[in-house]
Amino acid sequence: MLNLVLPLAFALVSVAFILSLVRLIKGPDVPDRILALDTLYINSIALLILLGLYLGSALYFEAALLIAVMGFVGTVALSKYLLRGDIME
């Protein structure tokens, strides 16, 4: 059953990744682009987790955790820059 579901999940998450990339490039304004970048982080985490399930390796789960932390910090920094125009106080 897992051999049937994983390729479908790869395909659907890849489509979501491509659509987020299009929104990042064509976004009408900066907050939409930041939201698309955050969605790209989530899609890349999903792809790594699916790859880890497919290959049976725990290394991909650790990489997904690192991307999640970097994505959170990046989103907070970009949001802070939009609000204040400066990241550091």
Secondary structure, 3 states (H helix, E strand, C coil): CHHHHHHHHHHHHHHHHHHHHHHHHHCCCHHHHHHHHHHHHHHHHHHHHHHHHHHCCCHHHHHHHHHHHHHHHHHHHHHHHHHHCCCCC
